[in-house]
Amino acid sequence: MTNSLADGLRELVSDPARVLTELAVVEKLSKDFYWYSPVLKRQLEAKAADIAVQPIDVIEVLAIARYAGENGVPLTVRGAGTGNYGQCIPLRGGIVLDLSLLNKLEEITADGVAVCQPGLRLATLETAALQQGWELRMYPSTLARASVGGFLGGGSGGIGSVTHGALRDFDTVRAIEVVTMEAEPRVVRHEGPAVHEILHAWGTNGIMTRVWFALTPAVVWSQFTAGFETFEEAFLFAKGVAEGSEWTKRLVTVFEWPIPTFFTPVKQVVAAGKALVLMMIATAQLESLRSAAESAGGEVTFAGDYVGPRTQPLLSDYTWNHTTLWAMKADPTWTYIQAAFSPTDCLEQFRLLRARYGEEILFHIEFMKNGQGVMIPGAIPLVFFKSEERLNEMIAYCGEIGVFIANPHVNSLEGGGRYRADNIQLRAKRKYDPKGLLNPGKMIGFEPEALAK
Ligand SMILES: Cc1cc2nc3c(=O)[nH]c(=O)nc-3n(C[C@H](O)[C@H](O)[C@H](O)COP(=O)(O)OP(=O)(O)OC[C@H]3O[C@@H](n4cnc5c(N)ncnc54)[C@H](O)[C@@H]3O)c2cc1C
């Protein structure tokens, strides 16, 4: 099978060396950070594609899609493979379409929209944008490696979301061109609300080949950390900054003790025994923030410049889902859940979870604005893994007490909690991928044409 696939694909790309057949290479390109979840680790470790191919333009993508369609071969799109839920792990073999060479930044328009190919790294875009007075509205903590296409296909938000919401909010994604998997593949442009058919669909209903991504005017940022005696004091101080419209901020994070003990490379910002607040704040407000933190009982442990993705220490490397990585380095038994606490009842929700689970759950808060402009205590709490049953029981209990969970321990769009209730992703799948060859098995509500009859 692999030999005939390789022969077929080599006909379609200008350099046959971009068809990759070596087992170790194909296996590597079939994996992401699924092992963050002990549940997915077990389910997915044996899954891999048969072959990988690296197109360099849309003509090649169209040709590969046509070939896969004609031959009934599954095709799974890959950006940089930093996703957490096995999003780009092929469940049924076939082709990995590695878009890392489709990585041009075409332009940044006068009104601050980046027009780019999906394989462009977010850090490259941030650096180019800064040179023209713009910056990313939000980015995942995997900025250095992650691609624009992968962020739109599988990500949600990150650093910047405290001000600009998630990817799906505030018209950040202006337009997307996708290559379809129809009998005759074509390029279809999605604009305005139609981008939501494709956003966060895990590459199940189209291959993004061009993106219009809105930026925001650049701000001169600083990084700031402070320790507080209790988690509640740290949380309330951070909540005030997150909600206060007078503060220009890019990141507002809170870690309860002992999470900061996991951050061994930046021991200098950790105050022993204290909860840690970590922020990116406009440099012009750094001294005001210092005074506010001290007045609230905080011990300021770091206040310094941010000069782009190469800043050292880059404190965002300890936030969002990097926090989980540092915990797992300290003890691989740690895992995580993704939560949104209630803006009004969160203190009671923290109390209930602590009473029931003790230090089996540790609070890590990432404030983020929702699409209605409400500041949400988003969270990626650490969970000390005992069993799948215990994890599922905790997730169910969160639901009972009004804590929203986007479950990171399932390998389907529907199970993850960000599936569109209006089914527009499913309708796009039926239109663009009637045979169900794009990342098969990830949109479980879909039945291929042949089965649906
Ligand atoms: C340490 C760590 C921290 C993280 N922090 C964050 C965070 O702060 N915020 C966040 O949102 N995520 C976070 N993530 C998850 C992940 O890094 C981001 O979502 C990232 O943007 C994914 O980009 P990628 O290029 O690696 O995508 P990939 O993993 O390659 O792909 C992700 C999904 O998108 C699909 N896809 C990729 N390219 C295309 C395309 N051109 N067309 C259609 N579908 C496509 C893939 O098939 C896959 O389903 C984190 C992960 C790790 C390991």
The ligand as an SDF file (V2000), in Angstrom:
LIG
                    3D

 53 58  0  0  0  0  0  0  0  0999 V2000
    2.8370   23.1950   26.0810 C   0  0  0  0  0  0  0  0  0  0  0  0
    1.5750   23.4930   25.3080 C   0  0  0  0  0  0  0  0  0  0  0  0
    0.9170   24.6910   25.5180 C   0  0  0  0  0  0  0  0  0  0  0  0
   -0.2440   25.0180   24.7800 C   0  0  0  0  0  0  0  0  0  0  0  0
   -0.8870   26.2030   25.0250 N   0  0  0  0  0  0  0  0  0  0  0  0
   -1.9840   26.5180   24.2900 C   0  0  0  0  0  0  0  0  0  0  0  0
   -2.6390   27.7740   24.4730 C   0  0  0  0  0  0  0  0  0  0  0  0
   -2.2060   28.6240   25.2370 O   0  0  0  0  0  0  0  0  0  0  0  0
   -3.7530   28.0200   23.7430 N   0  0  0  0  0  0  0  0  0  0  0  0
   -4.2270   27.1370   22.8070 C   0  0  0  0  0  0  0  0  0  0  0  0
   -5.2300   27.4310   22.1540 O   0  0  0  0  0  0  0  0  0  0  0  0
   -3.6040   25.9660   22.5990 N   0  0  0  0  0  0  0  0  0  0  0  0
   -2.4950   25.6350   23.2910 C   0  0  0  0  0  0  0  0  0  0  0  0
   -1.8490   24.4650   23.0590 N   0  0  0  0  0  0  0  0  0  0  0  0
   -2.2960   23.6180   21.9550 C   0  0  0  0  0  0  0  0  0  0  0  0
   -1.5600   23.9490   20.6260 C   0  0  0  0  0  0  0  0  0  0  0  0
   -0.2110   24.2790   20.8620 O   0  0  0  0  0  0  0  0  0  0  0  0
   -2.1750   25.1220   19.8900 C   0  0  0  0  0  0  0  0  0  0  0  0
   -3.5380   24.9250   19.6560 O   0  0  0  0  0  0  0  0  0  0  0  0
   -1.4810   25.4090   18.5560 C   0  0  0  0  0  0  0  0  0  0  0  0
   -2.0070   26.5860   18.0290 O   0  0  0  0  0  0  0  0  0  0  0  0
   -1.6220   24.2880   17.5350 C   0  0  0  0  0  0  0  0  0  0  0  0
   -0.8680   24.6560   16.3880 O   0  0  0  0  0  0  0  0  0  0  0  0
   -0.1180   23.5470   15.5410 P   0  0  0  0  0  0  0  0  0  0  0  0
    0.4170   24.2020   14.3200 O   0  0  0  0  0  0  0  0  0  0  0  0
    0.8370   22.7940   16.3480 O   0  0  0  0  0  0  0  0  0  0  0  0
   -1.3710   22.6350   15.1310 O   0  0  0  0  0  0  0  0  0  0  0  0
   -1.4600   21.0530   14.9190 P   0  0  0  0  0  0  0  0  0  0  0  0
   -1.3120   20.3580   16.2230 O   0  0  0  0  0  0  0  0  0  0  0  0
   -0.5670   20.6460   13.8230 O   0  0  0  0  0  0  0  0  0  0  0  0
   -2.9590   20.9520   14.4170 O   0  0  0  0  0  0  0  0  0  0  0  0
   -4.0530   21.2360   15.2500 C   0  0  0  0  0  0  0  0  0  0  0  0
   -5.3490   20.8330   14.5150 C   0  0  0  0  0  0  0  0  0  0  0  0
   -5.5440   21.7250   13.4130 O   0  0  0  0  0  0  0  0  0  0  0  0
   -5.6450   20.9900   12.1940 C   0  0  0  0  0  0  0  0  0  0  0  0
   -4.9740   21.7710   11.1490 N   0  0  0  0  0  0  0  0  0  0  0  0
   -3.6650   22.1480   11.1210 C   0  0  0  0  0  0  0  0  0  0  0  0
   -3.4400   22.8780   10.0270 N   0  0  0  0  0  0  0  0  0  0  0  0
   -4.6120   22.9490    9.3370 C   0  0  0  0  0  0  0  0  0  0  0  0
   -5.0140   23.5370    8.1170 C   0  0  0  0  0  0  0  0  0  0  0  0
   -4.1630   24.2200    7.3450 N   0  0  0  0  0  0  0  0  0  0  0  0
   -6.3000   23.3680    7.7050 N   0  0  0  0  0  0  0  0  0  0  0  0
   -7.1910   22.6870    8.4540 C   0  0  0  0  0  0  0  0  0  0  0  0
   -6.8750   22.1270    9.6260 N   0  0  0  0  0  0  0  0  0  0  0  0
   -5.5960   22.2460   10.0610 C   0  0  0  0  0  0  0  0  0  0  0  0
   -4.9580   19.6580   12.4510 C   0  0  0  0  0  0  0  0  0  0  0  0
   -5.4840   18.6290   11.6110 O   0  0  0  0  0  0  0  0  0  0  0  0
   -5.3030   19.4280   13.9080 C   0  0  0  0  0  0  0  0  0  0  0  0
   -6.5830   18.8490   13.9940 O   0  0  0  0  0  0  0  0  0  0  0  0
   -0.7220   24.1080   23.8100 C   0  0  0  0  0  0  0  0  0  0  0  0
   -0.0470   22.8910   23.6030 C   0  0  0  0  0  0  0  0  0  0  0  0
    1.0860   22.5920   24.3340 C   0  0  0  0  0  0  0  0  0  0  0  0
    1.7830   21.2970   24.0520 C   0  0  0  0  0  0  0  0  0  0  0  0
  1  2  1  0
  2  3  1  0
  2 52  2  0
  3  4  2  0
  4  5  1  0
  4 50  1  0
  5  6  2  0
  6  7  1  0
  6 13  1  0
  7  8  2  0
  7  9  1  0
  9 10  1  0
 10 11  2  0
 10 12  1  0
 12 13  2  0
 13 14  1  0
 14 15  1  0
 14 50  1  0
 15 16  1  0
 16 17  1  0
 16 18  1  0
 18 19  1  0
 18 20  1  0
 20 21  1  0
 20 22  1  0
 22 23  1  0
 23 24  1  0
 24 25  2  0
 24 26  1  0
 24 27  1  0
 27 28  1  0
 28 29  2  0
 28 30  1  0
 28 31  1  0
 31 32  1  0
 32 33  1  0
 33 34  1  0
 33 48  1  0
 34 35  1  0
 35 36  1  0
 35 46  1  0
 36 37  1  0
 36 45  1  0
 37 38  2  0
 38 39  1  0
 39 40  1  0
 39 45  2  0
 40 41  1  0
 40 42  2  0
 42 43  1  0
 43 44  2  0
 44 45  1  0
 46 47  1  0
 46 48  1  0
 48 49  1  0
 50 51  2  0
 51 52  1  0
 52 53  1  0
M  END
$$$$
